[in-house]
Amino acid sequence: MMRRPLLLLFAALFFAYEQWSFYTWMQMHGTASAGLAHAWMTLRQDPMVFMAWNDMGVFTAIVLVWLARDLRARGRAIWWWPATLIMGCPPLLVYLATGNDASRRGASPGSDPVVARAP
C-alpha cells in the first residue's frame, strides 16, 4: 500500500521544512528571545494571526486527546505523545504510518474502544 511510504516521505519533508524555518527565523532575529519577542508583538498587533494561533491550539488539543486515547487502545508507547507535542506533525505522521492496521482488519464492527466511546 502506498499510504505508508507517502506518510513517511511527507513526515521527512515536513521535518526538513521545520528545520529550515527555524534556521531562517534564527537568522532573521539573531536570538531565540528576540524572535519570540517579535512573534509576541505580531500576535498582539494582528487579530487574524492571533485567531489562527487560537485555532491551531484548539486543533492541537483535540489531536493530542485523540492520540492519547489511541495509544492506550493500541497499547503503543506513550513517547509518541510528548514527541508530537514538542515536534508537531512529523512524529504524528510517522505514528500514523507505523500503525498496526492488520489488528483492525479482523475486528468486528464496534469492537474498537476508541470508536465505541463516540456518541
C-alpha atoms as a printed R data frame, in Angstrom:
    type eleno elety resid chain resno       x      y      z
1   ATOM     1    CA   MET     A     1   0.000  0.000  0.000
2   ATOM     2    CA   MET     A     2   1.298  3.489 -0.870
3   ATOM     3    CA   ARG     A     3  -0.069  5.142  2.273
4   ATOM     4    CA   ARG     A     4   2.863  4.229  4.497
5   ATOM     5    CA   PRO     A     5   5.698  5.441  2.197
6   ATOM     6    CA   LEU     A     6   3.812  8.652  1.423
7   ATOM     7    CA   LEU     A     7   3.231  9.424  5.099
8   ATOM     8    CA   LEU     A     8   6.897  8.749  5.895
9   ATOM     9    CA   LEU     A     9   8.022 10.905  2.958
10  ATOM    10    CA   PHE     A    10   5.713 13.734  3.990
11  ATOM    11    CA   ALA     A    11   6.942 13.461  7.609
12  ATOM    12    CA   ALA     A    12  10.573 13.727  6.455
13  ATOM    13    CA   LEU     A    13   9.829 16.669  4.165
14  ATOM    14    CA   PHE     A    14   7.818 18.445  6.843
15  ATOM    15    CA   PHE     A    15  10.604 17.887  9.396
16  ATOM    16    CA   ALA     A    16  13.146 19.344  6.940
17  ATOM    17    CA   TYR     A    17  10.837 22.310  6.340
18  ATOM    18    CA   GLU     A    18  10.528 22.902 10.101
19  ATOM    19    CA   GLN     A    19  14.316 22.845 10.483
20  ATOM    20    CA   TRP     A    20  14.777 25.274  7.585
21  ATOM    21    CA   SER     A    21  12.101 27.573  9.017
22  ATOM    22    CA   PHE     A    22  13.727 27.580 12.449
23  ATOM    23    CA   TYR     A    23  17.161 28.282 10.932
24  ATOM    24    CA   THR     A    24  15.745 31.137  8.843
25  ATOM    25    CA   TRP     A    25  13.876 32.528 11.860
26  ATOM    26    CA   MET     A    26  17.081 32.498 13.908
27  ATOM    27    CA   GLN     A    27  18.971 34.230 11.068
28  ATOM    28    CA   MET     A    28  16.311 36.961 10.930
29  ATOM    29    CA   HIS     A    29  16.224 37.636 14.675
30  ATOM    30    CA   GLY     A    30  19.662 36.622 15.968
31  ATOM    31    CA   THR     A    31  18.470 35.083 19.225
32  ATOM    32    CA   ALA     A    32  15.507 32.999 20.321
33  ATOM    33    CA   SER     A    33  14.435 35.725 22.765
34  ATOM    34    CA   ALA     A    34  14.400 38.378 20.016
35  ATOM    35    CA   GLY     A    35  12.425 36.025 17.760
36  ATOM    36    CA   LEU     A    36   9.913 35.255 20.489
37  ATOM    37    CA   ALA     A    37   9.542 38.978 21.265
38  ATOM    38    CA   HIS     A    38   8.798 39.622 17.581
39  ATOM    39    CA   ALA     A    39   6.311 36.738 17.484
40  ATOM    40    CA   TRP     A    40   4.539 38.037 20.602
41  ATOM    41    CA   MET     A    41   4.376 41.546 19.135
42  ATOM    42    CA   THR     A    42   2.914 40.146 15.894
43  ATOM    43    CA   LEU     A    43   0.296 38.159 17.829
44  ATOM    44    CA   ARG     A    44  -0.764 41.260 19.764
45  ATOM    45    CA   GLN     A    45  -0.914 43.517 16.694
46  ATOM    46    CA   ASP     A    46  -2.676 41.268 14.173
47  ATOM    47    CA   PRO     A    47  -6.066 39.853 15.233
48  ATOM    48    CA   MET     A    48  -6.114 37.355 12.348
49  ATOM    49    CA   VAL     A    49  -2.738 35.888 13.350
50  ATOM    50    CA   PHE     A    50  -3.971 35.673 16.952
51  ATOM    51    CA   MET     A    51  -7.163 33.919 15.815
52  ATOM    52    CA   ALA     A    52  -5.136 31.461 13.687
53  ATOM    53    CA   TRP     A    53  -2.930 30.630 16.697
54  ATOM    54    CA   ASN     A    54  -6.017 30.058 18.836
55  ATOM    55    CA   ASP     A    55  -7.485 27.783 16.178
56  ATOM    56    CA   MET     A    56  -4.217 25.818 15.948
57  ATOM    57    CA   GLY     A    57  -4.185 25.495 19.737
58  ATOM    58    CA   VAL     A    58  -7.684 24.009 19.835
59  ATOM    59    CA   PHE     A    59  -6.879 21.660 16.954
60  ATOM    60    CA   THR     A    60  -3.655 20.570 18.662
61  ATOM    61    CA   ALA     A    61  -5.515 19.842 21.899
62  ATOM    62    CA   ILE     A    62  -8.073 17.719 20.030
63  ATOM    63    CA   VAL     A    63  -5.333 15.767 18.231
64  ATOM    64    CA   LEU     A    64  -3.428 15.176 21.479
65  ATOM    65    CA   VAL     A    65  -6.557 13.857 23.223
66  ATOM    66    CA   TRP     A    66  -7.223 11.533 20.271
67  ATOM    67    CA   LEU     A    67  -3.589 10.417 20.246
68  ATOM    68    CA   ALA     A    68  -3.593  9.625 23.991
69  ATOM    69    CA   ARG     A    69  -6.739  7.516 23.596
70  ATOM    70    CA   ASP     A    70  -5.385  5.764 20.516
71  ATOM    71    CA   LEU     A    71  -2.073  4.995 22.242
72  ATOM    72    CA   ARG     A    72  -3.920  3.399 25.167
73  ATOM    73    CA   ALA     A    73  -6.317  1.478 22.932
74  ATOM    74    CA   ARG     A    74  -3.498  0.062 20.800
75  ATOM    75    CA   GLY     A    75  -1.044 -0.483 23.646
76  ATOM    76    CA   ARG     A    76   1.557  1.658 21.888
77  ATOM    77    CA   ALA     A    77   4.468  3.502 23.512
78  ATOM    78    CA   ILE     A    78   3.493  6.716 25.297
79  ATOM    79    CA   TRP     A    79   6.544  8.615 23.931
80  ATOM    80    CA   TRP     A    80   4.557  9.397 20.759
81  ATOM    81    CA   TRP     A    81   2.506 11.892 22.804
82  ATOM    82    CA   PRO     A    82   5.336 14.158 24.032
83  ATOM    83    CA   ALA     A    83   7.119 13.790 20.682
84  ATOM    84    CA   THR     A    84   4.012 15.104 18.927
85  ATOM    85    CA   LEU     A    85   3.513 17.860 21.498
86  ATOM    86    CA   ILE     A    86   7.109 19.075 21.129
87  ATOM    87    CA   MET     A    87   7.811 18.440 17.437
88  ATOM    88    CA   GLY     A    88   4.356 18.752 15.888
89  ATOM    89    CA   CYS     A    89   3.268 16.914 12.755
90  ATOM    90    CA   PRO     A    90   6.314 14.777 11.820
91  ATOM    91    CA   PRO     A    91   6.049 12.300 14.747
92  ATOM    92    CA   LEU     A    92   2.283 12.145 14.298
93  ATOM    93    CA   LEU     A    93   2.699 11.299 10.600
94  ATOM    94    CA   VAL     A    94   5.250  8.589 11.454
95  ATOM    95    CA   TYR     A    95   2.843  7.230 14.095
96  ATOM    96    CA   LEU     A    96   0.072  7.043 11.518
97  ATOM    97    CA   ALA     A    97   2.430  5.384  9.023
98  ATOM    98    CA   THR     A    98   3.578  2.750 11.507
99  ATOM    99    CA   GLY     A    99   0.140  1.960 12.934
100 ATOM   100    CA   ASN     A   100  -0.846 -1.685 13.005
101 ATOM   101    CA   ASP     A   101  -3.777 -1.800 10.568
102 ATOM   102    CA   ALA     A   102  -3.672 -5.609 10.476
103 ATOM   103    CA   SER     A   103  -5.060 -5.851 14.012
104 ATOM   104    CA   ARG     A   104  -8.163 -3.914 12.960
105 ATOM   105    CA   ARG     A   105  -8.939 -5.944  9.826
106 ATOM   106    CA   GLY     A   106 -10.161 -8.960 11.770
107 ATOM   107    CA   ALA     A   107 -12.013 -6.949 14.392
108 ATOM   108    CA   SER     A   108 -15.770 -6.925 14.433
109 ATOM   109    CA   PRO     A   109 -17.601 -3.619 13.953
110 ATOM   110    CA   GLY     A   110 -17.894 -1.676 17.193
111 ATOM   111    CA   SER     A   111 -15.044 -3.528 18.895
112 ATOM   112    CA   ASP     A   112 -12.634 -0.594 18.703
113 ATOM   113    CA   PRO     A   113 -12.654  1.004 22.205
114 ATOM   114    CA   VAL     A   114 -11.833  4.440 20.776
115 ATOM   115    CA   VAL     A   115 -14.681  4.364 18.255
116 ATOM   116    CA   ALA     A   116 -17.080  2.658 20.689
117 ATOM   117    CA   ARG     A   117 -16.924  5.706 23.001
118 ATOM   118    CA   ALA     A   118 -18.201  8.035 20.282
119 ATOM   119    CA   PRO     A   119 -21.842  9.072 20.688
